[in-house]
Amino acid sequence: MPKIVIDPERCKGCELCVKACPQAVLGMGKDLNSRGYFYAKVAEPRRCIGCRVCCVTCPDVAIRMLVHGTMIHYFRY
């Protein structure tokens, strides 16, 4: 099962990942990070199909996905 990992300190709360997710896995949290932004959280982890659209959509590279404990890179940043 894919596992989405979000770095709350890198997230600026743009919600692009939330809107891009075809399975509505992500949602916005109610907590603030150290920069004062509400950050994305994994709301429905069991619905994730591992499409990685959230990872590619995130302009801050705050989201990564692990599949069976292995991180898969689409792009090298």
C-alpha positions in Angstrom: 0.0 0.0 0.0 1.4 3.4 -0.9 2.2 5.8 2.0 2.1 9.6 1.5 4.5 11.6 3.6 4.0 15.4 3.8 6.7 17.7 5.3 4.6 20.3 7.1 7.4 22.8 7.3 7.8 22.9 3.5 4.1 23.1 2.8 2.6 26.6 2.2 -1.0 25.5 2.1 -1.7 26.2 -1.6 -4.1 23.2 -1.8 -3.0 22.2 -5.3 -2.4 18.7 -4.1 -5.8 18.5 -2.4 -7.5 19.5 -5.7 -5.3 17.3 -7.9 -5.9 14.1 -6.0 -8.4 11.9 -7.9 -9.3 9.9 -4.8 -9.7 12.8 -2.3 -7.0 11.3 -0.1 -5.6 14.7 1.1 -7.2 17.5 3.0 -6.1 20.7 4.8 -5.2 20.4 8.4 -6.2 22.8 11.2 -2.7 23.2 12.6 -0.2 25.9 11.5 3.4 25.2 10.6 6.3 27.5 11.8 5.8 29.8 8.8 2.1 30.4 9.7 0.5 28.3 7.0 -2.2 25.6 7.3 -0.6 22.5 5.7 -2.0 19.5 3.9 -2.6 16.3 5.7 -3.4 12.7 4.7 -7.2 12.4 5.4 -8.0 9.1 3.8 -4.8 7.0 3.5 -6.7 3.8 2.6 -8.1 5.4 -0.6 -4.6 6.1 -2.0 -4.0 4.3 -5.3 -0.3 5.5 -5.6 -0.8 7.6 -8.7 1.7 10.2 -7.3 -0.2 13.2 -8.8 0.1 15.0 -5.4 3.9 14.6 -5.5 4.2 16.0 -9.0 1.7 18.8 -8.4 3.3 20.2 -5.2 5.4 23.3 -6.1 7.3 23.1 -2.8 8.3 19.4 -3.1 6.7 18.9 0.3 5.1 15.5 -0.6 6.8 12.2 -1.2 5.4 8.7 -1.6 6.7 5.5 -0.3 5.7 2.2 -1.8 6.7 -0.9 0.2 9.2 1.3 2.1 10.9 2.5 -1.1 10.7 6.1 -2.3 10.3 6.5 -6.0 11.5 9.6 -7.7 10.0 11.0 -10.9 12.3 14.0 -10.9 15.7 14.7 -9.2 15.5 18.1 -7.5 
